[in-house]
Amino acid sequence: MFHLKLEDNMFKRLWDAWRKRDLAQRVRCDGWTGIYVGDYSTAPTWAYTIGFRSSLGSPEIVVFDLPRRSADGVFQEVFRQLTAGETVLADGKPWKPEEPGRFVWRKVHPGRFVDDEEPWLGISVTIDAMMNSSAEDFEAYQLVLSDADGRLPWEAGYDERLRPRQRALYDAA
């Protein structure tokens, strides 16, 4: 029985090491990669980037409650805009104000990168530490989505049914 636990633990460590190397390689080749968490049948589901910092010197980004294809589109567009100097991530700054709905950048509270509730940006922090000499200045921004009436979570009248689907990582835990 002890032997099986040792093998399971060894296999897990090997798998984790291979996964981290694979993610770092994707960042080196493509500039970034995305991590997609959840199944959309339970809340929350989220996606976040790895590589924006090491490739562009920009913060990583996280979004909630977007299907994988949509989240990937957001990541690609933000990476393109950051590369071209067309956008800067800043707390409270709207993104794509010409689009229907409202999208606002909020700076993720450092205590929420990996907290007791969930490892919201766990592997991103780990890969960043592998690829950069100092992880002390790691930053991330959450793209906060409005409800159907255009209200944001901190505004009066926000649809409370959506709150569990979009966690407020910009608030301290």
N, C-alpha and C positions, 0 to 999 in steps of 0.2 A: 504494500500500500504506500509506504514512504517513497518507494522508487517511482511510482506513477506520479505522485505529487511533484517530485523533483523533475521528471521529464516534462510534465505539464508546465511547470514554472520556467524551465529552460526553453521550451517551445514558445511560450508567450514572450520571453525576453528576446528570442531570435526574431519572432514575428514583429515585435515593436521596433527593433533595430532596423529591420528591412524596410518597414513602413516609413520610418523617419528618413532613411536614406532615399527612398523613392520620392517622398515629398520634396526633399531638398533638391533632388535632381530635376524634378519638374519645375521648380522655381528657377534653377539655374538655366534651364532650356527655354522656358516660356515667360519668365519674369514673375509669374504668380501661379497659384493654383487655388481652388476652392475646396472647402470642406462643407459637406451637407449633412445635417443632423436631423433625424426625425422622419416620421412616416406620413404626416399630414392627416392622420386619423386621430391623433392625440396632440395636445398642445403641451409645450411649445415645440415648434420646429424652427430651425434657423440655419443660416449658412454664413461662413466667414472666409476671409482671404488669408493666404499665407504668401508672403513675398513682396507685398507693396513696399514694405520698409527696406528690405535688402536690395530691391531692384530700383526703387524710385526715391528712397529716403522719405516716404510718406507713411502715414499711419495705415494699419490694416482696417478693414471694414467688416461690419456684421449687419445682417438683415434678418428679420423674423417674418414668418408666415408668407414667404414667397415660394412658389414651386421652383424646383431646381433649375429648370430652363430659364425662368425669369430672373432668379438670383444670379445665374451665370451671365445673363445679358447685362444686368446692373454692374457686375464686377468688370466685365469687358469694357463697358462704356466709361466707367469711372477710371479704369487703368488708362484708357486712351486719352481721356480728358486731362488726367494728371500728367501723362507723358507729354502732351501737347501744351501744357501750361494753361489750359482752358478753365480749370477749376482748382480751388484750394479748399481743403476740408477745414471747417471752422465751426465751433459749437454754436448752434442756433441758426446756421446759415441754410437757407432754402436751396434745394437742388432741383433743377429743371422746373423753374416756376411757370414756364409756358405750358407744361403738361397738365392734364386734368388730375385732380387730387393734389395733395400737398405732401412733399417729401422734405424732411429737415434733418440735417446732420446734428448729432449730439455726441459729445465726447464721452467715451465709456469711462466710468469711474475705475481707477486702477484696482480697487478692491473687488471688482467684478470680472476681471480677466479669468480668474479661476477662483470660485468661491464655494461655500459649503452647499449651495443649492445645485449648481451645475458647473462643469468646466467650460464656460461659455466660449472661451478662446484658447483652451488648453493647449492643443497641439500647435497652434500658431505661436504661442509664447515659447514653446519648446524648440520648434524649428528656428525661430528667430534667434534664440540663444545659441544654437548650433552654428548659424550662418553669420552672426554679428558678434563682434568682440564684447559689446556691452548691451545687455538687455535692460539696463536701468531706465532708458528713455523710451521703452516700448509704449506705443500709443495705439488706440483704436477708436474708430467712430462708428456709431450706429446710425443707419439710415432709418429714421422713424417715419412710418406711413400714417396718413390720416385715415379716419373712418370714412364711410360713404358720404357723409355730409361735409367732409373737408376739415373736421375737427381733429386736433392732435391730442395725445393722451393727457397733456397738462392743461388743456383748455376745458372750460365748463361745457357740459353737454356731450362730451366724448362718449361713444358707444361702449359702455362698460363690458359688454359681452366679448369685446376684442382684447381687453387687457391681458387675459391669460395667454393669448396668442402672440403678444408682442411685449416682452419683458423690458422694463426700464433700466437698462444697464448703465445709463447716465446718472442714476441715483445710487448713493452708497447702499450697500447691502443691509 
